[in-house]
Amino acid sequence: MPFRQLLLEDLHTARRRDPAARSLVEVALAYPGVHALWGHRLAHRMWHASPLLKLPARLLSQAMRAATGIEIHPGAVLGRRLFIDHGMGVVIGETAEVGEDVVMFHGTTLGGTSMSRGKRHPTVGDRVLIGAGAKVLGPVTIGPDAKVGANAVIVRDVPSGSVAVGVPAKPRPVPPAVRALDPWADPAVYI
């Protein structure tokens, strides 16, 4: 997808997902999650373009962290239509992979549990919701359509379509009555 079109899609995603967003101009000027995504998209391209651009990519990611409170390593792979709501304190590590149509709230960490090289950060499937303050740690997989409750600590894989809450989080099937509710509501509110 052309870079300009991807940036515009980020604006439309935030506008569509956040009921408080009044216009694309407001989103473009006042949404740190969108600003962090834009910075990451540029830093990620630099990171993979040349070994000489890895340091400038890291510096750009740190400048975006200072400006937005959201730290995304330039090596992380982020899918389309990711929405980071509020965003302060979000950390996404180098080997993290995030699918498409994911919603993350403030204080979320996609972090590692090891200092060794290689895959050490989570893989998040498509259409996943990660609640405020949730910590997803290590090379675990969050399956598509799963939900992670606020302040949950994920250290094991979460199956597709399930809900994970608690410390450490335990995946549970989604009750049929809940499926009819708001798909972006934090699962901690109904468990």
PyMOL commands that set and color helices and strands:
alter all, ss='L'
color gray80, all
select helices_A, chain A and resi 3-17+24-30+32-49+51-68+176-179+187-189
alter helices_A, ss='H'
color red, helices_A
select strands_A, chain A and resi 71-72+77-78+83-85+91-92+97-98+103-105+109-111+123-124+129-130+135-137+141-142+147-148+153-154+162-166+169-173
alter strands_A, ss='S'
color yellow, strands_A
deselect
rebuild
show_as cartoon
